[in-house]
Structure formats: C-alpha cells, structure tokens
C-alpha cells in the first residue's frame, strides 16, 4: 500500500496533501479548506440551472444538469459539483453517498454513484435487488414542491395505480397569498388528507388516513379556501406501499 503523503489528493474529497519539505504550504492547505467549505454540510443552489450564472454567489455550489452551458460549465459531466470562489469555478466530482440540500427545491438529494436522487425516493424495500424473483412490498415516499395558482393546483406526481396510501403530508415552503387556507385531497375528496391547512411558511400537516387503495394513477389536489391562490409553494409527500408480483424464473 502506498504512503498517502505521496498521493496528490485524498481519495474521497480530493483534498490536496502537504508533502514533506513542501514550499508555500499555505497553498494546498487553503485549497483543502476551500473545498471543505463547499463540501461539508453541502447545500447547493440548484440542480436544474443549465446556464452558468453570470454573478454567482461566493462559495456557491451548483449540481450540473444535462446540456450545461458557459465557459466553465460546458463539457463537464452531468452531476458534477461546480463551486465558485474568488472569481473562478472549480469542478468537484461527488463521491457515492454524498448528501446535498437543494435550496430551490427544499429537499435533500443523494449521489448514488451515477445520479443525484431525492433522498425520500431511496426509502424502499431492497429485497428485489437481492432476490429478483421474489414478490416484494415497497414503502415509498413521493415528493414534489408545488407552485400554487388559481382555484386549485394538482401535483404532477400521482398516487400510483394499485398502491395503498398511508398518509399525505404537506409543508408550506413559501407563504401562500390569496387564500386564507387550503385543503389537501384528491378529486372528489378535496380535504381527504387535511382541511383548512396553514398558509404561513413552515406550516405543516400529516394527513394520516386508514390505508386506502387506489386503482388508477391519482394526483393530489391542493384547493384554495377563502379566495384563489395568487402565489406560494407547498411541498407534498405521498407516503405509500407498493407491491410487485413474483417474477418468472
């Protein structure tokens, strides 16, 4: 095994080592501190912005989507972390298992070695991976931040056909205007998962229901109470169980 002091950087975070008798030791030390500042308790500005920002915030980090553009961003791999400091961009390759808070989505994502995935989507029974021919039961959480407008707004995610819903929870991430409150439910049952819910930022509700089966893909609907939605955002989480039939051998 090689002595780590003769490697250029640490294996996981890519932090430069200080080698014996090195001149200007402050250079690799400062570079390591700068990378740690970006990677520890990682919070990224966005993972959906494709155009390199013209006036990025100092220390800001972005997750590159497909087809990124800009002098520093173009040509970098999808999923790369791009950190800006002192007028320059630095690409950082994430290690498998790295967690990041995405500011413009208000959710946590994890790098699985190939892509960034919402952390909630990883909460499932992994029996199928170990024994692919067995029937499985999966506990899943589907999440979306919904921008509200008009009389009602439906999620683009849906309760999957042949799933059993245990609860639908909500949190107001951006204060709602125009409505005094809102209901959370489905078409025909507008307050099934909660009625007269709070419009102030960080108001939350866990709409627990008796296990309910759905036999068609069914969006969750947020309905304005006391006026139409003018603005605001609500994060919706569908807590459900899904079932896979036995596979052929």
Long-range contacts (C-beta under 8 A, 24 or more apart in sequence): 12-95, 13-39, 13-95, 14-92, 14-93, 34-83, 34-85, 34-90, 35-83, 35-90, 35-92, 38-81, 38-83, 38-85, 38-92, 39-81, 39-92, 39-98, 42-81, 42-98, 42-99, 42-100, 42-101, 43-100, 43-101, 43-103, 44-81, 44-100, 44-101, 44-102, 44-103, 45-103, 45-104, 46-102, 46-103, 46-104, 46-105, 47-102, 47-105, 47-109, 47-116, 48-104, 48-105, 52-82, 52-89, 53-84, 56-84, 57-84, 58-84, 58-85, 58-86, 59-83, 59-84, 59-85, 60-84, 61-92, 61-100, 63-100, 63-102, 63-109, 63-116, 78-115, 79-111, 79-114, 79-115, 79-116, 105-145, 106-145, 106-173, 106-233, 106-235, 107-143, 107-145, 107-235, 118-143, 120-237, 128-244, 132-247, 133-246, 133-247, 133-248, 133-249, 134-246, 134-247, 135-243, 135-244, 135-245, 135-246, 136-243, 136-244, 137-241, 137-242, 137-243, 137-244, 138-241, 138-242, 138-243, 138-244, 139-239, 139-240, 139-241, 140-239, 140-240, 140-241, 140-242, 141-237, 141-238, 141-239, 141-240, 142-237, 142-238, 142-240, 143-235, 143-236, 143-237, 143-238, 144-235, 144-236, 145-173, 145-233, 145-234, 145-235, 145-236, 146-222, 146-233, 146-234, 146-235, 146-236, 147-232, 147-233, 148-176, 148-179, 148-182, 148-222, 148-224, 148-229, 148-231, 148-232, 148-233, 148-234, 149-228, 149-229, 149-230, 149-231, 150-224, 150-228, 150-229, 151-223, 151-224, 151-228, 151-229, 152-190, 152-221, 152-222, 152-223, 152-224, 152-229, 153-221, 153-222, 153-229, 154-219, 154-220, 154-221, 154-222, 155-219, 155-220, 155-221, 155-222, 155-236, 156-219, 157-219, 157-220, 157-236, 157-238, 158-217, 158-218, 158-219, 158-220, 159-186, 159-214, 159-217, 159-218, 159-219, 159-220, 159-238, 159-240, 160-214, 160-217, 160-240, 160-242, 161-214, 161-215, 161-216, 161-217, 162-213, 162-214, 162-215, 162-242, 162-243, 163-213, 163-214, 163-240, 163-241, 163-242, 163-243, 164-211, 164-212, 164-213, 164-214, 164-240, 164-241, 164-242, 165-209, 165-211, 165-212, 165-213, 165-214, 165-238, 165-239, 165-240, 166-208, 166-209, 166-211, 166-239, 166-240, 166-241, 167-193, 167-206, 167-207, 167-208, 167-209, 167-239, 168-192, 168-193, 168-194, 168-207, 168-209, 168-220, 168-236, 168-237, 168-238, 168-239, 169-204, 169-205, 169-206, 169-207, 169-236, 169-237, 169-239, 170-194, 170-197, 170-204, 170-205, 170-207, 170-222, 170-234, 170-235, 170-236, 170-237, 171-202, 171-203, 171-204, 171-234, 171-235, 172-197, 172-198, 172-199, 172-200, 172-201, 172-202, 172-203, 172-204, 172-232, 172-233, 172-234, 173-201, 173-202, 173-233, 173-234, 173-235, 174-201, 174-231, 174-232, 174-233, 175-199, 175-200, 175-201, 175-232, 176-229, 176-231, 176-232, 176-234, 177-229, 177-230, 177-231, 177-232, 178-224, 178-227, 178-228, 178-229, 178-230, 178-231, 178-232, 179-224, 179-225, 179-226, 179-227, 179-228, 179-229, 179-230, 180-225, 180-226, 180-227, 181-225, 181-226, 182-222, 182-223, 182-224, 182-225, 182-229, 182-234, 183-222, 183-223, 183-225, 184-220, 184-221, 184-222, 184-223, 184-236, 185-220, 185-221, 185-223, 186-218, 186-219, 186-220, 186-221, 187-218, 187-219, 187-221, 190-221, 190-223, 191-223, 193-220, 195-225, 196-225, 199-232, 211-241
